[in-house]
Amino acid sequence: MLAAISRSKDGEIRVRSAELEHENVVNLEFVGDLGFAPGPQWTALKFRLKTPDASAFYETYMQPIALATAFSSLETSGELNLEIIGASSEIDQLSLHFEQIYVDDDEGRFSLYGLDGDIELHAGEQQRES
């Protein structure tokens, strides 16, 4: 993982870029200016996340932080890609692509099978197909 993070004299932390490449699990890129005080805010944001194997991504990165929640024990598979572009703490564009997503709760509370699609959200007035 590579990251450019700064901390000002008054303690404010800002993230300028981050990159994580975990082969066959996740590819994450962030470029922008992201702060956390008093809450998440950004002047510029370009975020991209690609997960070619949702099962490996879930087991490695999501399951450890989902312990003691309804999402702590899932069987997953499929591919997920997310891109977010924004400025002035606003999201200007969000693109989500999912392919053959499979999620099954080990306790039988919920499940999704064979989910394919694209979700396109944007701040413009021209409609886009999702």
TILUM-198317 format. One record per residue: x, y, z of N, C-alpha, C, O in turn; residue in one letter; residue number from 1. Coordinates in steps of 0.1 Angstrom, whole numbers. Example, Ala and Ser with C-alpha at 12.3 -4.5 7.8 and 13.67 -1.06 7.14 Angstrom:
<atoms>
{n.east=132; n.north=-57; n.up=78; ca.east=123; ca.north=-45; ca.up=78; c.east=132; c.north=-33; c.up=78; o.east=142; o.north=-33; o.up=85; bafi=A; palum=1} .
{n.east=128; n.north=-22; n.up=71; ca.east=137; ca.north=-11; ca.up=71; c.east=129; c.north=0; c.up=79; o.east=134; o.north=11; o.up=80; bafi=S; palum=2} .
</atoms>
This chain:
<atoms>
{n.east=9; n.north=-12; n.up=0; ca.east=0; ca.north=0; ca.up=0; c.east=9; c.north=12; c.up=0; o.east=19; o.north=13; o.up=7; bafi=M; palum=1} .
{n.east=5; n.north=22; n.up=-8; ca.east=12; ca.north=35; ca.up=-9; c.east=2; c.north=45; c.up=-5; o.east=-10; o.north=44; o.up=-9; bafi=L; palum=2} .
{n.east=6; n.north=55; n.up=3; ca.east=-4; ca.north=66; ca.up=6; c.east=4; c.north=79; c.up=9; o.east=16; o.north=79; o.up=13; bafi=A; palum=3} .
{n.east=-2; n.north=90; n.up=6; ca.east=3; ca.north=103; ca.up=9; c.east=-7; c.north=110; c.up=19; o.east=-18; o.north=113; o.up=15; bafi=A; palum=4} .
{n.east=-3; n.north=110; n.up=31; ca.east=-11; ca.north=115; ca.up=42; c.east=-4; c.north=126; c.up=50; o.east=8; o.north=125; o.up=52; bafi=I; palum=5} .
{n.east=-10; n.north=137; n.up=53; ca.east=-4; ca.north=148; ca.up=61; c.east=-12; c.north=151; c.up=73; o.east=-24; o.north=148; o.up=74; bafi=S; palum=6} .
{n.east=-5; n.north=156; n.up=83; ca.east=-11; ca.north=160; ca.up=96; c.east=-6; c.north=174; c.up=98; o.east=6; o.north=177; o.up=99; bafi=R; palum=7} .
{n.east=-16; n.north=184; n.up=100; ca.east=-12; ca.north=198; ca.up=102; c.east=-8; c.north=199; c.up=117; o.east=-10; o.north=190; o.up=125; bafi=S; palum=8} .
{n.east=-3; n.north=211; n.up=120; ca.east=0; ca.north=214; ca.up=134; c.east=-11; c.north=214; c.up=144; o.east=-10; o.north=211; o.up=156; bafi=K; palum=9} .
{n.east=-24; n.north=217; n.up=138; ca.east=-35; ca.north=216; ca.up=147; c.east=-42; c.north=202; c.up=148; o.east=-52; o.north=200; o.up=153; bafi=D; palum=10} .
{n.east=-35; n.north=192; n.up=141; ca.east=-39; ca.north=178; ca.up=143; c.east=-48; c.north=173; c.up=131; o.east=-52; o.north=162; o.up=131; bafi=G; palum=11} .
{n.east=-51; n.north=182; n.up=122; ca.east=-60; ca.north=177; ca.up=111; c.east=-52; c.north=168; c.up=101; o.east=-41; o.north=171; o.up=97; bafi=E; palum=12} .
{n.east=-58; n.north=157; n.up=98; ca.east=-52; ca.north=147; ca.up=90; c.east=-59; c.north=148; c.up=76; o.east=-71; o.north=148; o.up=75; bafi=I; palum=13} .
{n.east=-51; n.north=148; n.up=65; ca.east=-56; ca.north=149; ca.up=51; c.east=-49; c.north=138; c.up=43; o.east=-37; o.north=135; o.up=44; bafi=R; palum=14} .
{n.east=-57; n.north=131; n.up=35; ca.east=-53; ca.north=121; ca.up=26; c.east=-53; c.north=127; c.up=12; o.east=-63; o.north=131; o.up=7; bafi=V; palum=15} .
{n.east=-41; n.north=126; n.up=6; ca.east=-40; ca.north=131; ca.up=-8; c.east=-40; c.north=120; c.up=-18; o.east=-45; o.north=122; o.up=-29; bafi=R; palum=16} .
{n.east=-35; n.north=109; n.up=-15; ca.east=-36; ca.north=97; ca.up=-24; c.east=-34; c.north=84; c.up=-16; o.east=-28; o.north=84; o.up=-5; bafi=S; palum=17} .
{n.east=-39; n.north=74; n.up=-22; ca.east=-37; ca.north=60; ca.up=-16; c.east=-39; c.north=50; c.up=-27; o.east=-47; o.north=52; o.up=-37; bafi=A; palum=18} .
{n.east=-31; n.north=40; n.up=-26; ca.east=-31; ca.north=29; ca.up=-36; c.east=-29; c.north=16; c.up=-29; o.east=-19; o.north=14; o.up=-21; bafi=E; palum=19} .
{n.east=-37; n.north=6; n.up=-32; ca.east=-36; ca.north=-7; ca.up=-27; c.east=-38; c.north=-17; c.up=-38; o.east=-48; o.north=-17; o.up=-45; bafi=L; palum=20} .
{n.east=-28; n.north=-26; n.up=-40; ca.east=-29; ca.north=-36; ca.up=-50; c.east=-27; c.north=-49; c.up=-43; o.east=-16; o.north=-52; o.up=-39; bafi=E; palum=21} .
{n.east=-37; n.north=-57; n.up=-42; ca.east=-36; ca.north=-71; ca.up=-37; c.east=-41; c.north=-80; c.up=-48; o.east=-53; o.north=-81; o.up=-50; bafi=H; palum=22} .
{n.east=-31; n.north=-86; n.up=-54; ca.east=-34; ca.north=-94; ca.up=-67; c.east=-45; c.north=-104; c.up=-65; o.east=-46; o.north=-111; o.up=-55; bafi=E; palum=23} .
{n.east=-55; n.north=-103; n.up=-75; ca.east=-66; ca.north=-112; ca.up=-75; c.east=-76; c.north=-109; c.up=-64; o.east=-86; o.north=-117; o.up=-62; bafi=N; palum=24} .
{n.east=-74; n.north=-99; n.up=-56; ca.east=-83; ca.north=-96; ca.up=-45; c.east=-89; c.north=-82; c.up=-46; o.east=-102; o.north=-81; o.up=-46; bafi=V; palum=25} .
{n.east=-81; n.north=-72; n.up=-47; ca.east=-86; ca.north=-58; ca.up=-48; c.east=-75; c.north=-49; c.up=-54; o.east=-63; o.north=-51; o.up=-52; bafi=V; palum=26} .
{n.east=-80; n.north=-39; n.up=-61; ca.east=-72; ca.north=-28; ca.up=-66; c.east=-79; c.north=-16; c.up=-62; o.east=-90; o.north=-13; o.up=-67; bafi=N; palum=27} .
{n.east=-73; n.north=-7; n.up=-54; ca.east=-79; ca.north=5; ca.up=-49; c.east=-70; c.north=17; c.up=-52; o.east=-58; o.north=16; o.up=-50; bafi=L; palum=28} .
{n.east=-76; n.north=27; n.up=-57; ca.east=-69; ca.north=40; ca.up=-60; c.east=-77; c.north=51; c.up=-55; o.east=-89; o.north=52; o.up=-57; bafi=E; palum=29} .
{n.east=-70; n.north=61; n.up=-48; ca.east=-77; ca.north=73; ca.up=-44; c.east=-67; c.north=84; c.up=-47; o.east=-55; o.north=84; o.up=-44; bafi=F; palum=30} .
{n.east=-72; n.north=95; n.up=-53; ca.east=-65; ca.north=107; ca.up=-55; c.east=-74; c.north=119; c.up=-52; o.east=-86; o.north=118; o.up=-56; bafi=V; palum=31} .
{n.east=-69; n.north=128; n.up=-44; ca.east=-78; ca.north=140; ca.up=-41; c.east=-73; c.north=147; c.up=-29; o.east=-61; o.north=148; o.up=-27; bafi=G; palum=32} .
{n.east=-82; n.north=152; n.up=-21; ca.east=-79; ca.north=159; ca.up=-8; c.east=-90; c.north=156; c.up=1; o.east=-101; o.north=162; o.up=1; bafi=D; palum=33} .
{n.east=-88; n.north=146; n.up=10; ca.east=-98; ca.north=141; ca.up=19; c.east=-94; c.north=144; c.up=34; o.east=-83; o.north=140; o.up=38; bafi=L; palum=34} .
{n.east=-103; n.north=150; n.up=41; ca.east=-101; ca.north=153; ca.up=55; c.east=-112; c.north=146; c.up=64; o.east=-121; o.north=141; o.up=58; bafi=G; palum=35} .
{n.east=-110; n.north=146; n.up=77; ca.east=-119; ca.north=138; ca.up=86; c.east=-125; c.north=146; c.up=97; o.east=-132; o.north=141; o.up=105; bafi=F; palum=36} .
{n.east=-121; n.north=159; n.up=98; ca.east=-126; ca.north=167; ca.up=109; c.east=-134; c.north=179; c.up=104; o.east=-129; o.north=186; o.up=96; bafi=A; palum=37} .
{n.east=-146; n.north=181; n.up=109; ca.east=-153; ca.north=174; ca.up=119; c.east=-159; c.north=161; c.up=114; o.east=-163; o.north=153; o.up=123; bafi=P; palum=38} .
{n.east=-160; n.north=159; n.up=101; ca.east=-165; ca.north=146; ca.up=95; c.east=-158; c.north=145; c.up=82; o.east=-151; o.north=154; o.up=78; bafi=G; palum=39} .
{n.east=-161; n.north=134; n.up=75; ca.east=-154; ca.north=133; ca.up=61; c.east=-158; c.north=144; c.up=52; o.east=-170; o.north=148; o.up=51; bafi=P; palum=40} .
{n.east=-148; n.north=150; n.up=46; ca.east=-150; ca.north=161; ca.up=37; c.east=-138; c.north=161; c.up=27; o.east=-127; o.north=156; o.up=30; bafi=Q; palum=41} .
{n.east=-141; n.north=166; n.up=15; ca.east=-131; ca.north=166; ca.up=4; c.east=-133; c.north=178; c.up=-5; o.east=-144; o.north=183; o.up=-7; bafi=W; palum=42} .
{n.east=-121; n.north=183; n.up=-10; ca.east=-122; ca.north=193; ca.up=-20; c.east=-121; c.north=187; c.up=-33; o.east=-126; o.north=192; o.up=-43; bafi=T; palum=43} .
{n.east=-115; n.north=175; n.up=-34; ca.east=-114; ca.north=168; ca.up=-47; c.east=-114; c.north=153; c.up=-43; o.east=-108; o.north=149; o.up=-33; bafi=A; palum=44} .
{n.east=-120; n.north=145; n.up=-51; ca.east=-121; ca.north=131; ca.up=-48; c.east=-122; c.north=123; c.up=-61; o.east=-131; o.north=125; o.up=-70; bafi=L; palum=45} .
{n.east=-113; n.north=113; n.up=-63; ca.east=-114; ca.north=103; ca.up=-74; c.east=-110; c.north=90; c.up=-67; o.east=-99; o.north=88; o.up=-63; bafi=K; palum=46} .
{n.east=-120; n.north=81; n.up=-66; ca.east=-119; ca.north=68; ca.up=-59; c.east=-123; c.north=57; c.up=-68; o.east=-133; o.north=58; o.up=-75; bafi=F; palum=47} .
{n.east=-114; n.north=47; n.up=-69; ca.east=-117; ca.north=35; ca.up=-78; c.east=-114; c.north=23; c.up=-70; o.east=-103; o.north=21; o.up=-64; bafi=R; palum=48} .
{n.east=-123; n.north=13; n.up=-70; ca.east=-122; ca.north=0; ca.up=-63; c.east=-126; c.north=-11; c.up=-72; o.east=-137; o.north=-11; o.up=-78; bafi=L; palum=49} .
{n.east=-117; n.north=-20; n.up=-75; ca.east=-120; ca.north=-32; ca.up=-83; c.east=-118; c.north=-44; c.up=-75; o.east=-107; o.north=-46; o.up=-69; bafi=K; palum=50} .
{n.east=-128; n.north=-53; n.up=-74; ca.east=-126; ca.north=-66; ca.up=-67; c.east=-130; c.north=-77; c.up=-77; o.east=-142; o.north=-80; o.up=-78; bafi=T; palum=51} .
{n.east=-120; n.north=-84; n.up=-83; ca.east=-123; ca.north=-94; ca.up=-92; c.east=-128; c.north=-107; c.up=-85; o.east=-134; o.north=-116; o.up=-91; bafi=P; palum=52} .
{n.east=-126; n.north=-108; n.up=-72; ca.east=-131; ca.north=-120; ca.up=-64; c.east=-137; c.north=-115; c.up=-51; o.east=-130; o.north=-112; o.up=-41; bafi=D; palum=53} .
{n.east=-150; n.north=-113; n.up=-51; ca.east=-157; ca.north=-108; ca.up=-39; c.east=-155; c.north=-117; c.up=-27; o.east=-155; o.north=-111; o.up=-16; bafi=A; palum=54} .
{n.east=-153; n.north=-130; n.up=-29; ca.east=-151; ca.north=-138; ca.up=-17; c.east=-138; c.north=-135; c.up=-10; o.east=-137; o.north=-134; o.up=2; bafi=S; palum=55} .
{n.east=-127; n.north=-134; n.up=-18; ca.east=-114; ca.north=-131; ca.up=-12; c.east=-114; c.north=-117; c.up=-6; o.east=-108; o.north=-115; o.up=5; bafi=A; palum=56} .
{n.east=-121; n.north=-107; n.up=-13; ca.east=-121; ca.north=-94; ca.up=-7; c.east=-129; c.north=-94; c.up=6; o.east=-125; o.north=-87; o.up=16; bafi=F; palum=57} .
{n.east=-140; n.north=-100; n.up=6; ca.east=-148; ca.north=-101; ca.up=19; c.east=-140; c.north=-107; c.up=30; o.east=-140; o.north=-102; o.up=41; bafi=Y; palum=58} .
{n.east=-135; n.north=-119; n.up=28; ca.east=-128; ca.north=-126; ca.up=38; c.east=-115; c.north=-118; c.up=43; o.east=-112; o.north=-119; o.up=55; bafi=E; palum=59} .
{n.east=-108; n.north=-111; n.up=34; ca.east=-96; ca.north=-104; ca.up=38; c.east=-99; c.north=-91; c.up=44; o.east=-92; o.north=-87; o.up=54; bafi=T; palum=60} .
{n.east=-108; n.north=-83; n.up=38; ca.east=-109; ca.north=-69; ca.up=43; c.east=-122; c.north=-66; c.up=50; o.east=-123; o.north=-57; o.up=59; bafi=Y; palum=61} .
{n.east=-133; n.north=-72; n.up=46; ca.east=-146; ca.north=-68; ca.up=51; c.east=-150; c.north=-76; c.up=64; o.east=-155; o.north=-71; o.up=73; bafi=M; palum=62} .
{n.east=-148; n.north=-89; n.up=63; ca.east=-153; ca.north=-98; ca.up=74; c.east=-147; c.north=-94; c.up=88; o.east=-154; o.north=-93; o.up=98; bafi=Q; palum=63} .
{n.east=-134; n.north=-90; n.up=88; ca.east=-128; ca.north=-86; ca.up=101; c.east=-134; c.north=-74; c.up=107; o.east=-135; o.north=-73; o.up=120; bafi=P; palum=64} .
{n.east=-139; n.north=-65; n.up=99; ca.east=-146; ca.north=-53; ca.up=105; c.east=-161; c.north=-55; c.up=106; o.east=-168; o.north=-46; o.up=112; bafi=I; palum=65} .
{n.east=-166; n.north=-66; n.up=101; ca.east=-181; ca.north=-69; ca.up=102; c.east=-184; c.north=-78; c.up=114; o.east=-196; o.north=-82; o.up=115; bafi=A; palum=66} .
{n.east=-174; n.north=-82; n.up=122; ca.east=-177; ca.north=-91; ca.up=133; c.east=-187; c.north=-85; c.up=142; o.east=-188; o.north=-72; o.up=144; bafi=L; palum=67} .
{n.east=-196; n.north=-93; n.up=148; ca.east=-207; ca.north=-88; ca.up=157; c.east=-217; c.north=-80; c.up=149; o.east=-224; o.north=-72; o.up=156; bafi=A; palum=68} .
{n.east=-218; n.north=-82; n.up=136; ca.east=-229; ca.north=-76; ca.up=128; c.east=-236; c.north=-87; c.up=120; o.east=-232; o.north=-99; o.up=121; bafi=T; palum=69} .
{n.east=-247; n.north=-83; n.up=114; ca.east=-254; ca.north=-93; ca.up=105; c.east=-246; c.north=-97; c.up=93; o.east=-250; o.north=-106; o.up=86; bafi=A; palum=70} .
{n.east=-235; n.north=-91; n.up=91; ca.east=-226; ca.north=-94; ca.up=79; c.east=-213; c.north=-101; c.up=83; o.east=-204; o.north=-101; o.up=75; bafi=F; palum=71} .
{n.east=-213; n.north=-107; n.up=95; ca.east=-201; ca.north=-113; ca.up=100; c.east=-198; c.north=-127; c.up=94; o.east=-187; o.north=-132; o.up=95; bafi=S; palum=72} .
{n.east=-208; n.north=-133; n.up=88; ca.east=-206; ca.north=-147; ca.up=83; c.east=-214; c.north=-149; c.up=70; o.east=-225; o.north=-154; o.up=70; bafi=S; palum=73} .
{n.east=-207; n.north=-145; n.up=59; ca.east=-213; ca.north=-146; ca.up=46; c.east=-205; c.north=-155; c.up=37; o.east=-193; o.north=-156; o.up=38; bafi=L; palum=74} .
{n.east=-212; n.north=-161; n.up=28; ca.east=-205; ca.north=-168; ca.up=16; c.east=-207; c.north=-158; c.up=4; o.east=-219; o.north=-154; o.up=2; bafi=E; palum=75} .
{n.east=-197; n.north=-155; n.up=-2; ca.east=-198; ca.north=-145; ca.up=-13; c.east=-190; c.north=-149; c.up=-25; o.east=-181; o.north=-158; o.up=-24; bafi=T; palum=76} .
{n.east=-194; n.north=-144; n.up=-37; ca.east=-186; ca.north=-146; ca.up=-49; c.east=-190; c.north=-135; c.up=-59; o.east=-200; o.north=-128; o.up=-57; bafi=S; palum=77} .
{n.east=-183; n.north=-134; n.up=-70; ca.east=-186; ca.north=-124; ca.up=-80; c.east=-175; c.north=-113; c.up=-81; o.east=-165; o.north=-114; o.up=-75; bafi=G; palum=78} .
{n.east=-178; n.north=-103; n.up=-90; ca.east=-169; ca.north=-92; ca.up=-92; c.east=-177; c.north=-79; c.up=-90; o.east=-188; o.north=-78; o.up=-93; bafi=E; palum=79} .
{n.east=-170; n.north=-69; n.up=-84; ca.east=-175; ca.north=-56; ca.up=-81; c.east=-166; c.north=-46; c.up=-84; o.east=-154; o.north=-46; o.up=-81; bafi=L; palum=80} .
{n.east=-170; n.north=-35; n.up=-91; ca.east=-162; ca.north=-24; ca.up=-95; c.east=-170; c.north=-11; c.up=-91; o.east=-181; o.north=-10; o.up=-94; bafi=N; palum=81} .
{n.east=-163; n.north=-2; n.up=-84; ca.east=-169; ca.north=11; ca.up=-79; c.east=-160; c.north=22; c.up=-83; o.east=-148; o.north=22; o.up=-81; bafi=L; palum=82} .
{n.east=-166; n.north=33; n.up=-88; ca.east=-158; ca.north=45; ca.up=-91; c.east=-167; c.north=57; c.up=-86; o.east=-178; o.north=58; o.up=-88; bafi=E; palum=83} .
{n.east=-160; n.north=66; n.up=-78; ca.east=-167; ca.north=78; ca.up=-73; c.east=-158; c.north=90; c.up=-76; o.east=-146; o.north=90; o.up=-74; bafi=I; palum=84} .
{n.east=-165; n.north=100; n.up=-81; ca.east=-158; ca.north=113; ca.up=-84; c.east=-166; c.north=124; c.up=-78; o.east=-178; o.north=124; o.up=-78; bafi=I; palum=85} .
{n.east=-158; n.north=133; n.up=-71; ca.east=-165; ca.north=144; ca.up=-65; c.east=-157; c.north=156; c.up=-62; o.east=-144; o.north=155; o.up=-64; bafi=G; palum=86} .
{n.east=-163; n.north=166; n.up=-57; ca.east=-156; ca.north=179; ca.up=-53; c.east=-165; c.north=186; c.up=-43; o.east=-177; o.north=184; o.up=-42; bafi=A; palum=87} .
{n.east=-159; n.north=194; n.up=-35; ca.east=-166; ca.north=202; ca.up=-25; c.east=-175; c.north=194; c.up=-16; o.east=-186; o.north=198; o.up=-13; bafi=S; palum=88} .
{n.east=-170; n.north=182; n.up=-12; ca.east=-178; ca.north=173; ca.up=-3; c.east=-191; c.north=168; c.up=-9; o.east=-200; o.north=165; o.up=-2; bafi=S; palum=89} .
{n.east=-191; n.north=169; n.up=-22; ca.east=-203; ca.north=164; ca.up=-30; c.east=-199; c.north=153; c.up=-39; o.east=-187; o.north=153; o.up=-44; bafi=E; palum=90} .
{n.east=-207; n.north=143; n.up=-41; ca.east=-204; ca.north=132; ca.up=-51; c.east=-210; c.north=137; c.up=-64; o.east=-222; o.north=139; o.up=-65; bafi=I; palum=91} .
{n.east=-202; n.north=138; n.up=-74; ca.east=-206; ca.north=142; ca.up=-88; c.east=-210; c.north=130; c.up=-96; o.east=-218; o.north=131; o.up=-105; bafi=D; palum=92} .
{n.east=-203; n.north=119; n.up=-94; ca.east=-206; ca.north=107; ca.up=-102; c.east=-202; c.north=95; c.up=-94; o.east=-192; o.north=94; o.up=-87; bafi=Q; palum=93} .
{n.east=-211; n.north=85; n.up=-94; ca.east=-209; ca.north=72; ca.up=-88; c.east=-213; c.north=61; c.up=-98; o.east=-224; o.north=61; o.up=-104; bafi=L; palum=94} .
{n.east=-203; n.north=52; n.up=-101; ca.east=-206; ca.north=41; ca.up=-110; c.east=-203; c.north=28; c.up=-103; o.east=-192; o.north=26; o.up=-97; bafi=S; palum=95} .
{n.east=-212; n.north=19; n.up=-103; ca.east=-211; ca.north=6; ca.up=-96; c.east=-214; c.north=-4; c.up=-106; o.east=-225; o.north=-5; o.up=-112; bafi=L; palum=96} .
{n.east=-205; n.north=-14; n.up=-108; ca.east=-207; ca.north=-25; ca.up=-118; c.east=-205; c.north=-38; c.up=-109; o.east=-196; o.north=-39; o.up=-102; bafi=H; palum=97} .
{n.east=-215; n.north=-46; n.up=-111; ca.east=-214; ca.north=-59; ca.up=-104; c.east=-218; c.north=-70; c.up=-113; o.east=-226; o.north=-69; o.up=-122; bafi=F; palum=98} .
{n.east=-210; n.north=-82; n.up=-112; ca.east=-212; ca.north=-93; ca.up=-121; c.east=-212; c.north=-106; c.up=-113; o.east=-202; o.north=-109; o.up=-106; bafi=E; palum=99} .
{n.east=-222; n.north=-113; n.up=-115; ca.east=-224; ca.north=-126; ca.up=-109; c.east=-222; c.north=-126; c.up=-93; o.east=-215; o.north=-134; o.up=-88; bafi=Q; palum=100} .
{n.east=-228; n.north=-115; n.up=-87; ca.east=-227; ca.north=-114; ca.up=-73; c.east=-235; c.north=-124; c.up=-66; o.east=-247; o.north=-126; o.up=-69; bafi=I; palum=101} .
{n.east=-229; n.north=-131; n.up=-56; ca.east=-236; ca.north=-141; ca.up=-48; c.east=-233; c.north=-138; c.up=-34; o.east=-221; o.north=-137; o.up=-30; bafi=Y; palum=102} .
{n.east=-243; n.north=-136; n.up=-26; ca.east=-242; ca.north=-134; ca.up=-11; c.east=-252; c.north=-143; c.up=-4; o.east=-264; o.north=-142; o.up=-7; bafi=V; palum=103} .
{n.east=-247; n.north=-151; n.up=5; ca.east=-256; ca.north=-159; ca.up=13; c.east=-252; c.north=-159; c.up=27; o.east=-240; o.north=-162; o.up=31; bafi=D; palum=104} .
{n.east=-261; n.north=-155; n.up=36; ca.east=-259; ca.north=-154; ca.up=50; c.east=-259; c.north=-168; c.up=56; o.east=-269; o.north=-175; o.up=54; bafi=D; palum=105} .
{n.east=-249; n.north=-172; n.up=63; ca.east=-248; ca.north=-185; ca.up=69; c.east=-259; c.north=-188; c.up=78; o.east=-262; o.north=-200; o.up=81; bafi=D; palum=106} .
{n.east=-266; n.north=-178; n.up=84; ca.east=-277; ca.north=-180; ca.up=93; c.east=-290; c.north=-180; c.up=86; o.east=-301; o.north=-180; o.up=93; bafi=E; palum=107} .
{n.east=-290; n.north=-179; n.up=73; ca.east=-303; ca.north=-179; ca.up=65; c.east=-311; c.north=-167; c.up=66; o.east=-323; o.north=-168; o.up=62; bafi=G; palum=108} .
{n.east=-306; n.north=-155; n.up=70; ca.east=-314; ca.north=-143; ca.up=71; c.east=-317; c.north=-136; c.up=58; o.east=-327; o.north=-130; o.up=56; bafi=R; palum=109} .
{n.east=-307; n.north=-137; n.up=48; ca.east=-308; ca.north=-131; ca.up=35; c.east=-299; c.north=-137; c.up=26; o.east=-289; o.north=-144; o.up=29; bafi=F; palum=110} .
{n.east=-302; n.north=-135; n.up=13; ca.east=-293; ca.north=-140; ca.up=2; c.east=-296; c.north=-133; c.up=-11; o.east=-307; o.north=-128; o.up=-13; bafi=S; palum=111} .
{n.east=-285; n.north=-132; n.up=-19; ca.east=-286; ca.north=-127; ca.up=-33; c.east=-279; c.north=-136; c.up=-42; o.east=-268; o.north=-141; o.up=-38; bafi=L; palum=112} .
{n.east=-285; n.north=-139; n.up=-53; ca.east=-279; ca.north=-149; ca.up=-62; c.east=-278; c.north=-143; c.up=-77; o.east=-289; o.north=-138; o.up=-81; bafi=Y; palum=113} .
{n.east=-267; n.north=-144; n.up=-83; ca.east=-266; ca.north=-141; ca.up=-98; c.east=-269; c.north=-127; c.up=-101; o.east=-276; o.north=-124; o.up=-111; bafi=G; palum=114} .
{n.east=-265; n.north=-117; n.up=-93; ca.east=-268; ca.north=-103; ca.up=-95; c.east=-258; c.north=-97; c.up=-104; o.east=-246; o.north=-97; o.up=-102; bafi=L; palum=115} .
{n.east=-263; n.north=-92; n.up=-115; ca.east=-255; ca.north=-85; ca.up=-126; c.east=-261; c.north=-71; c.up=-128; o.east=-274; o.north=-70; o.up=-127; bafi=D; palum=116} .
{n.east=-253; n.north=-61; n.up=-131; ca.east=-259; ca.north=-48; ca.up=-134; c.east=-249; c.north=-37; c.up=-132; o.east=-237; o.north=-39; o.up=-129; bafi=G; palum=117} .
{n.east=-254; n.north=-25; n.up=-135; ca.east=-247; ca.north=-13; ca.up=-134; c.east=-256; c.north=-3; c.up=-127; o.east=-268; o.north=-2; o.up=-131; bafi=D; palum=118} .
{n.east=-251; n.north=5; n.up=-118; ca.east=-258; ca.north=16; ca.up=-112; c.east=-250; c.north=29; c.up=-115; o.east=-238; o.north=29; o.up=-112; bafi=I; palum=119} .
{n.east=-256; n.north=38; n.up=-121; ca.east=-249; ca.north=51; ca.up=-125; c.east=-257; c.north=62; c.up=-119; o.east=-269; o.north=65; o.up=-121; bafi=E; palum=120} .
{n.east=-250; n.north=70; n.up=-110; ca.east=-256; ca.north=81; ca.up=-103; c.east=-247; c.north=93; c.up=-107; o.east=-235; o.north=92; o.up=-107; bafi=L; palum=121} .
{n.east=-253; n.north=105; n.up=-109; ca.east=-245; ca.north=116; ca.up=-113; c.east=-252; c.north=129; c.up=-109; o.east=-264; o.north=129; o.up=-107; bafi=H; palum=122} .
{n.east=-245; n.north=140; n.up=-108; ca.east=-250; ca.north=153; ca.up=-104; c.east=-256; c.north=160; c.up=-116; o.east=-263; o.north=171; o.up=-114; bafi=A; palum=123} .
{n.east=-254; n.north=156; n.up=-128; ca.east=-259; ca.north=163; ca.up=-140; c.east=-274; c.north=161; c.up=-142; o.east=-280; o.north=153; o.up=-136; bafi=G; palum=124} .
{n.east=-279; n.north=169; n.up=-152; ca.east=-294; ca.north=168; ca.up=-154; c.east=-297; c.north=157; c.up=-165; o.east=-308; o.north=153; o.up=-166; bafi=E; palum=125} .
{n.east=-287; n.north=154; n.up=-173; ca.east=-290; ca.north=144; ca.up=-184; c.east=-291; c.north=130; c.up=-178; o.east=-282; o.north=126; o.up=-170; bafi=Q; palum=126} .
{n.east=-302; n.north=123; n.up=-181; ca.east=-304; ca.north=110; ca.up=-176; c.east=-294; c.north=100; c.up=-181; o.east=-290; o.north=101; o.up=-193; bafi=Q; palum=127} .
{n.east=-290; n.north=90; n.up=-173; ca.east=-282; ca.north=79; ca.up=-177; c.east=-289; c.north=66; c.up=-174; o.east=-296; o.north=65; o.up=-164; bafi=R; palum=128} .
{n.east=-286; n.north=56; n.up=-182; ca.east=-293; ca.north=43; ca.up=-180; c.east=-285; c.north=35; c.up=-169; o.east=-273; o.north=34; o.up=-170; bafi=E; palum=129} .
{n.east=-292; n.north=29; n.up=-160; ca.east=-286; ca.north=20; ca.up=-150; c.east=-293; c.north=6; c.up=-152; o.east=-289; o.north=-3; o.up=-145; bafi=S; palum=130} .
</atoms>
